[in-house]
Amino acid sequence: MTDPISIIGGSGALGYGLAVRFGRAGIPVVIGSRDAARAEEAAARAAAAVPEGSFAGYANDVAAAESDTVILSVPFRNQSETLTNLKQTLREGQLVIDATVPLAAAVSGKATRTLGVWQGSAAQQAQEMVPAGVRVVSAFHTVAAAHLGDLDWQLDEDILVCGDVKEDKQRVIELIGAIDGLRGVDAGRLEMSRIVESLTPLLIGINVRHKTHAGIRITGLPSA
């Protein structure tokens, strides 16, 4: 059986979209939420959308303990609190995939602007907050939640992956490749997340002006 993944914030738009896409790819998904009832509702909704998938819903701490790979898909304003609450749950050897973007909207600003993060990026802040032995890789900043959640939409874009350990990045790239139409691209060390995270508000502005859901495609790479 394929190892499960846990999605913290899986009841939100991005987390739910990732859940149904991974579920359709045959990967068991554990959805986490601050409210266990919301997680259960999201899991039931995902199961209705993807009957062949395997979904479960729990409170964040229970969900995070269920998998070796944990996707953190929460608004920036909740990132610090969520990781603080998971300090006793996350364990050495787990991989956290951080999809957080420090949008100014977190403090009632514009979604087309980012906030300054003392550590350099939301992903670096996450790495500082997780327990020793837990490594962080950043990904999923540029794919539209609306497209992920619409299973009739044909995805065709790249996901930029940042991390300090090559093997961790390769693991995430392989996971991304399980979703039809997505390709993971090694974008460098975790510190490069500050650039990748800033692409989210850039794309939001493009999408507003052109009334679309633009993504990212890196040209010139081998097709394999």
Sequence and secondary structure as in RCSB ss.txt:
>XXXX:A:sequence
MTDPISIIGGSGALGYGLAVRFGRAGIPVVIGSRDAARAEEAAARAAAAVPEGSFAGYANDVAAAESDTVILSVP
FRNQSETLTNLKQTLREGQLVIDATVPLAAAVSGKATRTLGVWQGSAAQQAQEMVPAGVRVVSAFHTVAAAHLGD
LDWQLDEDILVCGDVKEDKQRVIELIGAIDGLRGVDAGRLEMSRIVESLTPLLIGINVRHKTHAGIRITGLPSA
>XXXX:A:secstr
    EEEETTTSHHHHHHHHHHHHTT  EEEEESSHHHHHHHHHHHHHH TTS EEEEEHHHHHHT SEEEE   
HHHHHHHHHHTTTT  TT EEEE    BGGGGTS TTSB   TTSSHHHHHHHHS TT EEEE  SSS HHHHH 
TTS   EEEEEB S HHHHHHHHHHHHTSTTEEEEE  SGGGHHHHHHHHHHHHHHHHHHTS       SS   
